[in-house]
Every structure is written in C-alpha cells, then in structure tokens.
Amino acid sequence: MSGLRKRSVSLSGHATSVALEPEFWSLIEDEAAERDLPLAALLIEIDQTRGRRSLASACRLRALARARALPPG
C-alpha cells in the first residue's frame, strides 16, 4: 500500500480529517457511489456507528468488509 491521503469532512457540525491509504479510499468511494451517496454522507454513517474506534480505523474496517463481500478477481 502507498502513503496516506487525507480528506477533510464535516461530521455533526465539526470539521475533521481522515487519513487513509488510497486503496481504502477507493473501496469507500465505490460503496458511496454504489449506494448513490455523497462521500460525506457515508463517512457520517461510519462515524455514527464506529463506537470507540477512531474514524480512520472504522473506515478501514468498512472497506475491508466491502472487499470481503466482493467476488474474487
């Protein structure tokens, strides 16, 4: 995996940033597009369901779950 890419987003009225590897961003973006959601809306959803995990960790786990659900190849 290559270096981190940072994105800024507003979550529940406060600005924050999330740094992920491009491969994780790609999976997150694909899910948002598949669900016809803005990226920010998906990040808000992840934020609201992440519990005590950091947002970056929750995003990586969401991307991993998506990758596992995709057919091989």
CNS distance restraints for C-alpha pairs under 8 A (distance, minus, plus):
assign (resid   1 and name CA) (resid  21 and name CA) 6.72 0.50 0.50
assign (resid   1 and name CA) (resid  22 and name CA) 7.78 0.50 0.50
assign (resid   1 and name CA) (resid  23 and name CA) 7.12 0.50 0.50
assign (resid   2 and name CA) (resid  21 and name CA) 6.28 0.50 0.50
assign (resid   2 and name CA) (resid  22 and name CA) 7.01 0.50 0.50
assign (resid   3 and name CA) (resid  21 and name CA) 5.86 0.50 0.50
assign (resid   3 and name CA) (resid  22 and name CA) 7.51 0.50 0.50
assign (resid   4 and name CA) (resid  19 and name CA) 5.68 0.50 0.50
assign (resid   4 and name CA) (resid  20 and name CA) 4.99 0.50 0.50
assign (resid   4 and name CA) (resid  21 and name CA) 4.40 0.50 0.50
assign (resid   4 and name CA) (resid  22 and name CA) 6.71 0.50 0.50
assign (resid   5 and name CA) (resid  19 and name CA) 5.25 0.50 0.50
assign (resid   5 and name CA) (resid  20 and name CA) 5.44 0.50 0.50
assign (resid   5 and name CA) (resid  21 and name CA) 5.89 0.50 0.50
assign (resid   5 and name CA) (resid  22 and name CA) 6.33 0.50 0.50
assign (resid   6 and name CA) (resid  17 and name CA) 6.39 0.50 0.50
assign (resid   6 and name CA) (resid  18 and name CA) 5.41 0.50 0.50
assign (resid   6 and name CA) (resid  19 and name CA) 4.05 0.50 0.50
assign (resid   6 and name CA) (resid  20 and name CA) 6.50 0.50 0.50
assign (resid   7 and name CA) (resid  17 and name CA) 5.35 0.50 0.50
assign (resid   7 and name CA) (resid  18 and name CA) 5.37 0.50 0.50
assign (resid   7 and name CA) (resid  19 and name CA) 6.40 0.50 0.50
assign (resid   8 and name CA) (resid  15 and name CA) 6.98 0.50 0.50
assign (resid   8 and name CA) (resid  16 and name CA) 5.75 0.50 0.50
assign (resid   8 and name CA) (resid  17 and name CA) 4.18 0.50 0.50
assign (resid   8 and name CA) (resid  18 and name CA) 6.49 0.50 0.50
assign (resid   9 and name CA) (resid  15 and name CA) 5.75 0.50 0.50
assign (resid   9 and name CA) (resid  16 and name CA) 5.58 0.50 0.50
assign (resid   9 and name CA) (resid  17 and name CA) 5.89 0.50 0.50
assign (resid   9 and name CA) (resid  18 and name CA) 7.78 0.50 0.50
assign (resid   9 and name CA) (resid  40 and name CA) 6.37 0.50 0.50
assign (resid  10 and name CA) (resid  14 and name CA) 5.28 0.50 0.50
assign (resid  10 and name CA) (resid  15 and name CA) 4.30 0.50 0.50
assign (resid  10 and name CA) (resid  16 and name CA) 6.14 0.50 0.50
assign (resid  10 and name CA) (resid  40 and name CA) 7.49 0.50 0.50
assign (resid  11 and name CA) (resid  15 and name CA) 6.28 0.50 0.50
assign (resid  11 and name CA) (resid  16 and name CA) 7.11 0.50 0.50
assign (resid  11 and name CA) (resid  43 and name CA) 7.92 0.50 0.50
assign (resid  11 and name CA) (resid  44 and name CA) 5.86 0.50 0.50
assign (resid  11 and name CA) (resid  47 and name CA) 7.71 0.50 0.50
assign (resid  12 and name CA) (resid  44 and name CA) 7.63 0.50 0.50
assign (resid  18 and name CA) (resid  55 and name CA) 7.03 0.50 0.50
assign (resid  18 and name CA) (resid  56 and name CA) 5.83 0.50 0.50
assign (resid  19 and name CA) (resid  56 and name CA) 6.49 0.50 0.50
assign (resid  20 and name CA) (resid  24 and name CA) 6.25 0.50 0.50
assign (resid  20 and name CA) (resid  25 and name CA) 6.41 0.50 0.50
assign (resid  20 and name CA) (resid  56 and name CA) 6.58 0.50 0.50
assign (resid  20 and name CA) (resid  60 and name CA) 7.62 0.50 0.50
assign (resid  21 and name CA) (resid  25 and name CA) 6.50 0.50 0.50
assign (resid  22 and name CA) (resid  26 and name CA) 6.10 0.50 0.50
assign (resid  23 and name CA) (resid  27 and name CA) 6.64 0.50 0.50
assign (resid  24 and name CA) (resid  28 and name CA) 6.26 0.50 0.50
assign (resid  24 and name CA) (resid  59 and name CA) 7.71 0.50 0.50
assign (resid  24 and name CA) (resid  60 and name CA) 6.18 0.50 0.50
assign (resid  24 and name CA) (resid  63 and name CA) 5.84 0.50 0.50
assign (resid  24 and name CA) (resid  64 and name CA) 7.95 0.50 0.50
assign (resid  25 and name CA) (resid  29 and name CA) 5.94 0.50 0.50
assign (resid  25 and name CA) (resid  63 and name CA) 7.98 0.50 0.50
assign (resid  26 and name CA) (resid  30 and name CA) 6.06 0.50 0.50
assign (resid  27 and name CA) (resid  31 and name CA) 6.28 0.50 0.50
assign (resid  27 and name CA) (resid  63 and name CA) 5.43 0.50 0.50
assign (resid  27 and name CA) (resid  66 and name CA) 7.07 0.50 0.50
assign (resid  27 and name CA) (resid  67 and name CA) 7.27 0.50 0.50
assign (resid  28 and name CA) (resid  32 and name CA) 6.33 0.50 0.50
assign (resid  28 and name CA) (resid  39 and name CA) 7.82 0.50 0.50
assign (resid  28 and name CA) (resid  59 and name CA) 7.42 0.50 0.50
assign (resid  28 and name CA) (resid  62 and name CA) 7.55 0.50 0.50
assign (resid  28 and name CA) (resid  63 and name CA) 5.78 0.50 0.50
assign (resid  29 and name CA) (resid  33 and name CA) 6.13 0.50 0.50
assign (resid  29 and name CA) (resid  39 and name CA) 6.39 0.50 0.50
assign (resid  30 and name CA) (resid  34 and name CA) 5.99 0.50 0.50
assign (resid  31 and name CA) (resid  35 and name CA) 6.12 0.50 0.50
assign (resid  31 and name CA) (resid  66 and name CA) 7.72 0.50 0.50
assign (resid  32 and name CA) (resid  36 and name CA) 5.92 0.50 0.50
assign (resid  32 and name CA) (resid  37 and name CA) 4.88 0.50 0.50
assign (resid  32 and name CA) (resid  38 and name CA) 6.21 0.50 0.50
assign (resid  32 and name CA) (resid  39 and name CA) 5.64 0.50 0.50
assign (resid  32 and name CA) (resid  42 and name CA) 6.09 0.50 0.50
assign (resid  33 and name CA) (resid  37 and name CA) 6.02 0.50 0.50
assign (resid  33 and name CA) (resid  38 and name CA) 7.43 0.50 0.50
assign (resid  33 and name CA) (resid  39 and name CA) 7.95 0.50 0.50
assign (resid  37 and name CA) (resid  41 and name CA) 6.12 0.50 0.50
assign (resid  37 and name CA) (resid  42 and name CA) 6.58 0.50 0.50
assign (resid  38 and name CA) (resid  42 and name CA) 6.73 0.50 0.50
assign (resid  39 and name CA) (resid  43 and name CA) 6.28 0.50 0.50
assign (resid  40 and name CA) (resid  44 and name CA) 6.13 0.50 0.50
assign (resid  41 and name CA) (resid  45 and name CA) 6.29 0.50 0.50
assign (resid  42 and name CA) (resid  46 and name CA) 6.21 0.50 0.50
assign (resid  43 and name CA) (resid  47 and name CA) 5.99 0.50 0.50
assign (resid  43 and name CA) (resid  59 and name CA) 7.74 0.50 0.50
assign (resid  44 and name CA) (resid  48 and name CA) 6.13 0.50 0.50
assign (resid  45 and name CA) (resid  49 and name CA) 6.45 0.50 0.50
assign (resid  46 and name CA) (resid  50 and name CA) 5.92 0.50 0.50
assign (resid  46 and name CA) (resid  55 and name CA) 7.49 0.50 0.50
assign (resid  46 and name CA) (resid  58 and name CA) 6.70 0.50 0.50
assign (resid  46 and name CA) (resid  59 and name CA) 6.75 0.50 0.50
assign (resid  46 and name CA) (resid  62 and name CA) 7.79 0.50 0.50
assign (resid  47 and name CA) (resid  55 and name CA) 6.07 0.50 0.50
assign (resid  47 and name CA) (resid  58 and name CA) 7.62 0.50 0.50
assign (resid  50 and name CA) (resid  54 and name CA) 7.42 0.50 0.50
assign (resid  50 and name CA) (resid  55 and name CA) 6.88 0.50 0.50
assign (resid  50 and name CA) (resid  58 and name CA) 5.69 0.50 0.50
assign (resid  53 and name CA) (resid  57 and name CA) 6.22 0.50 0.50
assign (resid  53 and name CA) (resid  58 and name CA) 6.15 0.50 0.50
assign (resid  54 and name CA) (resid  58 and name CA) 6.23 0.50 0.50
assign (resid  55 and name CA) (resid  59 and name CA) 6.11 0.50 0.50
assign (resid  56 and name CA) (resid  60 and name CA) 6.24 0.50 0.50
assign (resid  57 and name CA) (resid  61 and name CA) 6.21 0.50 0.50
assign (resid  58 and name CA) (resid  62 and name CA) 6.13 0.50 0.50
assign (resid  59 and name CA) (resid  63 and name CA) 6.13 0.50 0.50
assign (resid  60 and name CA) (resid  64 and name CA) 6.05 0.50 0.50
assign (resid  61 and name CA) (resid  65 and name CA) 6.12 0.50 0.50
assign (resid  62 and name CA) (resid  66 and name CA) 6.27 0.50 0.50
assign (resid  63 and name CA) (resid  67 and name CA) 6.13 0.50 0.50
assign (resid  64 and name CA) (resid  68 and name CA) 6.17 0.50 0.50
assign (resid  65 and name CA) (resid  69 and name CA) 6.31 0.50 0.50
assign (resid  66 and name CA) (resid  70 and name CA) 6.43 0.50 0.50
